[in-house]
């Protein structure tokens, strides 16, 4: 009997000892290992806001006598006067004073702006300024609030293949996160059909949907590297684009300082020229002029009374350098023009009839946008 009790006690001890590794393994399995995306999102999600807008739009008037009598009986008399048009987008807090960076197309020409911050609190916002050329806008939140701005990164440090995380409120769904990579850098917006913009965009395959506009594009460290602006529909659908944060910081500083952004312009229409294109053109016996067989920005037309016209630039000139920097395409020239100052001489080298000519142009404010 005593031996039996001893054996039972020994078995119990063995069973208890055997359970300790299993219990330890269960405890470890309960410690969830979150990935870098979750850490990055935590770093910036508190600064992502939802923007609801409203404006009054005049409804088109029409002759009520043209309304079919049957429809009039069913629908009643048509109403007149302005109607409320509502919109929605995203934004990101960039400082503790309640400044929100978003897209210009989210808040332009609106009467009311309501911003919902991460804790669900709704705050009236005031549009400080918009810049249609770069599709950026700055909104200030009213009130004395304890706000946590997003950490801003360096878009010049990006490389193709880096992780990209898009945050925002697409379709009104709060705190939505999508993951992708940087697919391309310096994607010129003109190639996407927007001839009235000056932007080199970040291209990403992270999903950007309606309502994501104005929200941040974030790197793996949880730093804002871009402002989501558009997504391609139709052929090539699924490609998203963001404005580099370095450009957004510069534009937001100007909007904060003066409420507007003045863009220099020369007044020329440019097309890219390469040695191959020039050779094909020159082989044509019907060509009016011979083009220099090298790369550059070819002047297709010069606007009358523009700074370029005043400086003597002509159609057919090939711009090969600007401010001592070699120019290989129109995008490179536009970047140099954007960095120039209003009224300050801007040096260009052009090829005309196989001769290199130096021109000095004084940029003026881009008309129609300031």
C-alpha positions as CSV (number, residue, x, y, z in Angstrom):
1,X,0.0,0.0,0.0
2,X,2.8,2.4,1.0
3,X,4.6,1.5,-2.3
4,X,1.5,2.2,-4.3
5,X,1.1,5.7,-2.8
6,X,4.8,6.3,-3.5
7,X,4.3,5.4,-7.1
8,X,1.3,7.6,-7.5
9,X,3.1,10.6,-6.0
10,X,6.1,10.0,-8.3
11,X,3.8,9.9,-11.4
12,X,2.1,13.2,-10.3
13,X,5.5,14.9,-9.9
14,X,6.6,13.7,-13.4
15,X,3.3,15.0,-14.9
16,X,3.8,18.4,-13.2
17,X,7.3,18.7,-14.4
18,X,6.3,17.8,-17.9
19,X,3.7,20.5,-18.0
20,X,6.2,23.3,-17.3
21,X,7.8,23.5,-20.8
22,X,4.3,23.3,-22.3
23,X,3.1,26.2,-20.1
24,X,6.1,28.2,-21.0
25,X,5.5,27.6,-24.7
26,X,1.9,28.7,-24.4
27,X,3.0,31.9,-22.6
28,X,5.4,32.7,-25.5
29,X,2.8,32.0,-28.1
30,X,0.5,34.6,-26.4
31,X,3.2,37.3,-27.1
32,X,2.1,38.5,-30.5
33,X,5.0,39.5,-32.7
34,X,3.8,42.6,-34.7
35,X,5.6,43.5,-37.9
36,X,7.3,46.8,-38.9
37,X,4.1,48.0,-40.6
38,X,2.2,48.0,-37.3
39,X,5.1,49.9,-35.6
40,X,5.2,52.5,-38.5
41,X,1.5,53.0,-38.3
42,X,1.6,53.6,-34.6
43,X,4.2,56.3,-35.2
44,X,2.0,58.4,-37.5
45,X,-1.7,57.3,-37.2
46,X,-2.4,59.8,-34.4
47,X,-1.7,62.6,-36.9
48,X,-4.0,61.4,-39.7
49,X,-7.2,63.4,-40.0
50,X,-10.4,63.2,-42.0
51,X,-11.6,66.3,-43.8
52,X,-15.3,66.9,-44.6
53,X,-16.1,69.9,-46.8
54,X,-19.2,71.7,-47.9
55,X,-19.9,74.4,-50.4
56,X,-22.9,76.1,-51.9
57,X,-23.4,75.5,-55.6
58,X,-25.8,77.4,-57.8
59,X,-28.2,75.0,-59.5
60,X,-28.7,75.5,-63.2
61,X,-32.0,77.2,-63.9
62,X,-34.3,75.7,-66.5
63,X,-37.7,76.5,-68.0
64,X,-40.4,74.7,-65.9
65,X,-42.7,74.7,-68.9
66,X,-40.3,72.2,-70.5
67,X,-40.9,69.7,-67.7
68,X,-43.1,66.8,-68.8
69,X,-46.6,67.2,-67.1
70,X,-46.5,63.5,-66.0
71,X,-43.1,64.0,-64.4
72,X,-44.3,67.2,-62.8
73,X,-47.2,65.3,-61.2
74,X,-44.8,62.6,-59.9
75,X,-42.0,64.9,-58.8
76,X,-43.8,68.1,-58.0
77,X,-42.6,71.6,-58.9
78,X,-38.8,71.9,-59.4
79,X,-36.9,73.7,-56.6
80,X,-34.5,76.5,-57.2
81,X,-31.6,78.2,-55.5
82,X,-28.2,76.9,-54.3
83,X,-27.6,73.4,-53.1
84,X,-25.0,72.0,-50.7
85,X,-22.2,70.0,-52.3
86,X,-20.2,67.8,-49.9
87,X,-16.7,66.4,-50.3
88,X,-14.3,64.3,-48.3
89,X,-10.6,63.7,-48.0
90,X,-7.7,63.1,-45.7
91,X,-4.9,65.2,-44.2
92,X,-1.9,65.0,-41.9
93,X,-1.0,67.2,-38.9
94,X,2.5,68.7,-39.4
95,X,2.9,70.8,-36.3
96,X,1.6,71.3,-32.8
97,X,-0.2,74.6,-33.8
98,X,-2.9,72.7,-35.7
99,X,-1.6,73.0,-39.2
100,X,-2.9,70.3,-41.5
101,X,-1.4,69.5,-44.9
102,X,-3.7,68.1,-47.6
103,X,-4.5,68.3,-51.3
104,X,-5.7,71.6,-52.9
105,X,-8.4,69.7,-54.7
106,X,-9.8,68.5,-51.3
107,X,-10.4,72.0,-49.9
108,X,-10.4,74.5,-52.9
109,X,-13.5,76.8,-53.2
110,X,-15.2,75.3,-50.2
111,X,-17.2,77.2,-47.6
112,X,-16.9,75.0,-44.6
113,X,-14.2,72.6,-43.4
114,X,-14.7,70.1,-40.6
115,X,-11.7,68.1,-39.4
116,X,-12.0,64.9,-37.4
117,X,-8.8,64.0,-35.5
118,X,-7.7,60.5,-34.4
119,X,-9.6,60.5,-31.1
120,X,-12.9,61.3,-33.0
121,X,-13.0,64.9,-31.9
122,X,-14.4,67.3,-34.6
123,X,-12.8,70.7,-35.1
124,X,-13.6,73.6,-37.5
125,X,-10.8,74.2,-39.9
126,X,-9.8,77.3,-41.9
127,X,-8.1,77.1,-45.3
128,X,-4.9,79.2,-45.1
129,X,-4.0,78.8,-48.7
130,X,-4.0,76.5,-51.7
131,X,-1.6,75.9,-54.6
132,X,-3.2,74.4,-57.7
133,X,0.1,74.0,-59.4
134,X,1.4,71.5,-56.9
135,X,-2.1,70.4,-55.6
136,X,-1.2,71.2,-52.0
137,X,-3.2,73.1,-49.3
138,X,-2.7,74.2,-45.7
139,X,-5.6,74.1,-43.2
140,X,-5.4,75.5,-39.6
141,X,-7.5,74.0,-36.8
142,X,-9.3,76.4,-34.5
143,X,-8.9,76.1,-30.7
144,X,-6.3,75.3,-28.1
145,X,-5.6,71.6,-28.7
146,X,-3.1,69.1,-27.6
147,X,-2.0,67.7,-31.0
148,X,0.7,65.3,-32.0
149,X,2.2,66.1,-35.4
150,X,3.6,63.4,-37.7
151,X,7.3,63.0,-38.1
152,X,8.4,64.2,-41.6
153,X,11.0,62.2,-43.5
154,X,13.2,63.0,-46.5
155,X,11.8,62.1,-49.8
156,X,15.2,62.6,-51.5
157,X,16.5,59.6,-49.6
158,X,13.9,57.3,-51.2
159,X,14.9,54.4,-53.5
160,X,12.7,52.3,-55.8
161,X,11.7,49.2,-53.9
162,X,11.4,50.8,-50.5
163,X,8.3,50.0,-48.5
164,X,5.4,52.5,-48.8
165,X,2.4,52.6,-46.4
166,X,-0.6,54.7,-47.3
167,X,-2.9,56.0,-44.6
168,X,-6.2,57.9,-44.8
169,X,-10.0,57.6,-44.8
170,X,-11.0,56.2,-48.2
171,X,-14.8,56.1,-48.7
172,X,-15.1,57.6,-45.2
173,X,-13.6,54.5,-43.6
174,X,-11.5,55.8,-40.7
175,X,-7.9,54.8,-40.1
176,X,-7.3,52.7,-43.2
177,X,-3.8,51.3,-44.0
178,X,-2.5,49.8,-47.2
179,X,1.0,48.5,-47.9
180,X,3.1,48.5,-51.1
181,X,6.5,49.6,-52.4
182,X,7.9,52.7,-54.1
183,X,7.4,51.7,-57.8
184,X,9.1,54.8,-59.3
185,X,10.5,58.2,-58.5
186,X,10.3,61.5,-60.3
187,X,7.2,60.5,-62.3
188,X,6.3,63.7,-64.2
189,X,2.6,64.5,-63.7
190,X,2.4,65.9,-67.3
191,X,2.8,62.3,-68.5
192,X,-0.4,61.4,-66.7
193,X,-2.4,64.1,-68.6
194,X,-2.1,67.0,-66.1
195,X,-0.6,69.8,-68.2
196,X,-1.4,72.5,-65.7
197,X,0.7,71.0,-62.8
198,X,4.4,71.1,-62.0
199,X,5.1,67.9,-60.1
200,X,7.5,65.0,-60.0
201,X,5.5,62.3,-58.2
202,X,6.3,59.3,-56.1
203,X,4.6,56.2,-57.7
204,X,3.5,53.4,-55.5
205,X,1.4,50.3,-55.7
206,X,0.0,50.9,-52.2
207,X,-3.7,51.2,-52.7
208,X,-4.9,54.9,-52.8
209,X,-8.6,55.2,-53.1
210,X,-11.1,58.2,-53.2
211,X,-10.9,59.8,-49.7
212,X,-7.2,58.9,-49.4
213,X,-6.3,62.2,-51.1
214,X,-4.3,64.4,-48.8
215,X,-3.3,61.6,-46.4
216,X,0.3,60.6,-45.7
217,X,2.5,58.1,-47.5
218,X,4.8,56.7,-44.9
219,X,8.1,54.8,-45.0
220,X,9.1,51.7,-42.9
221,X,10.3,53.9,-40.1
222,X,6.9,55.7,-39.7
223,X,8.0,59.0,-41.3
224,X,5.9,60.9,-43.8
225,X,7.6,60.8,-47.2
226,X,4.7,62.0,-49.4
227,X,1.1,63.3,-49.6
228,X,-1.3,61.0,-51.4
229,X,-2.8,62.8,-54.4
230,X,-4.3,60.6,-57.1
231,X,-4.7,57.1,-58.4
232,X,-4.8,56.0,-62.0
233,X,-8.0,54.6,-63.3
234,X,-8.7,52.7,-66.5
235,X,-5.6,51.2,-68.2
236,X,-2.9,50.9,-65.5
237,X,-5.4,51.1,-62.7
238,X,-4.0,50.5,-59.3
239,X,-1.0,52.8,-59.6
240,X,-1.0,55.5,-56.9
241,X,0.9,58.7,-56.8
242,X,2.1,61.0,-53.9
243,X,3.6,64.4,-53.7
244,X,7.2,64.3,-52.2
245,X,7.3,65.6,-48.7
246,X,10.3,67.8,-49.4
247,X,8.3,69.7,-51.9
248,X,5.2,69.8,-49.6
249,X,7.3,71.3,-46.8
250,X,8.6,74.1,-49.0
251,X,5.1,74.8,-50.4
252,X,3.4,74.7,-46.9
253,X,6.0,77.2,-45.6
254,X,5.1,79.7,-48.4
255,X,1.4,79.2,-47.8
256,X,1.9,79.8,-44.1
257,X,3.9,82.9,-44.8
258,X,1.8,84.6,-47.4
259,X,-1.3,82.4,-48.2
260,X,-0.1,81.8,-51.7
261,X,2.7,80.4,-53.8
262,X,4.3,82.3,-56.6
263,X,5.6,80.1,-59.4
264,X,8.1,81.6,-61.9
265,X,7.6,81.1,-65.6
266,X,9.4,81.8,-68.8
267,X,6.5,81.5,-71.3
268,X,7.7,78.7,-73.6
269,X,6.2,75.4,-74.7
270,X,8.8,72.7,-74.7
271,X,9.2,69.2,-76.1
272,X,12.0,66.7,-75.5
273,X,14.6,66.2,-78.1
274,X,17.1,63.3,-78.3
275,X,19.8,62.6,-80.9
276,X,17.7,59.7,-82.3
277,X,14.6,61.9,-82.8
278,X,16.8,64.7,-84.3
279,X,18.4,62.3,-86.8
280,X,15.0,61.0,-88.0
281,X,13.8,64.5,-88.4
282,X,16.8,65.6,-90.3
283,X,16.6,62.7,-92.8
284,X,13.2,63.9,-93.9
285,X,13.7,65.9,-97.1
286,X,10.6,68.0,-96.3
287,X,11.9,69.2,-92.9
288,X,12.0,73.0,-92.7
289,X,14.9,73.3,-90.2
290,X,17.7,71.0,-89.2
291,X,17.8,70.1,-85.6
292,X,20.9,69.6,-83.5
293,X,21.5,65.9,-83.0
294,X,21.7,66.0,-79.2
295,X,19.4,65.9,-76.1
296,X,17.8,69.0,-74.7
297,X,14.5,70.9,-74.3
298,X,13.3,72.1,-77.7
299,X,11.3,75.3,-77.8
300,X,8.1,74.5,-79.7
301,X,6.5,77.9,-79.2
302,X,7.1,81.2,-77.4
303,X,4.2,83.1,-75.8
304,X,3.9,86.8,-76.9
305,X,4.9,89.3,-74.3
306,X,6.3,86.6,-72.1
307,X,9.7,86.8,-70.3
308,X,11.2,84.4,-73.0
309,X,9.9,86.6,-75.8
310,X,11.3,89.7,-74.2
311,X,14.7,88.0,-74.0
312,X,14.7,87.0,-77.6
313,X,14.1,83.3,-77.4
314,X,12.7,81.8,-80.6
315,X,10.9,78.7,-81.8
316,X,13.4,76.0,-82.7
317,X,15.9,77.0,-80.0
318,X,17.3,74.0,-78.1
319,X,18.0,74.7,-74.4
320,X,21.1,72.8,-73.4
321,X,21.9,74.4,-70.1
322,X,20.3,76.6,-67.4
323,X,22.2,78.3,-64.7
324,X,25.3,76.4,-65.7
325,X,23.5,73.0,-65.3
326,X,23.3,70.8,-68.4
327,X,19.7,70.2,-69.6
328,X,18.7,67.0,-71.2
329,X,14.9,67.3,-71.2
330,X,12.0,69.8,-70.4
331,X,11.5,68.4,-66.9
332,X,15.1,69.3,-65.9
333,X,14.6,72.9,-67.2
334,X,11.2,73.3,-65.4
335,X,12.9,72.2,-62.2
336,X,15.5,74.9,-62.6
337,X,12.8,77.5,-63.5
338,X,10.9,76.6,-60.3
339,X,14.0,77.2,-58.2
340,X,14.6,80.6,-59.9
341,X,13.5,84.0,-58.4
342,X,11.1,86.5,-59.8
343,X,12.8,89.3,-61.7
344,X,16.3,87.9,-61.1
345,X,18.2,87.2,-64.4
346,X,18.1,83.5,-65.3
347,X,20.9,82.3,-67.6
348,X,20.2,79.9,-70.5
349,X,22.4,78.4,-73.2
350,X,20.6,77.6,-76.4
351,X,21.6,76.1,-79.8
352,X,20.3,78.1,-82.7
353,X,21.4,77.4,-86.3
354,X,24.4,75.4,-85.0
355,X,25.5,78.3,-82.8
356,X,25.4,78.4,-79.0
357,X,23.8,81.6,-77.7
358,X,23.6,82.9,-74.2
359,X,20.3,84.4,-73.1
360,X,19.3,86.1,-69.8
361,X,15.6,85.9,-68.9
362,X,13.9,87.5,-66.0
363,X,11.2,85.1,-64.8
364,X,7.8,86.5,-64.0
365,X,4.9,85.2,-61.8
366,X,2.9,82.5,-63.6
367,X,-0.2,84.3,-64.7
368,X,-3.7,83.1,-63.7
369,X,-2.7,81.3,-60.5
370,X,-1.4,84.0,-58.2
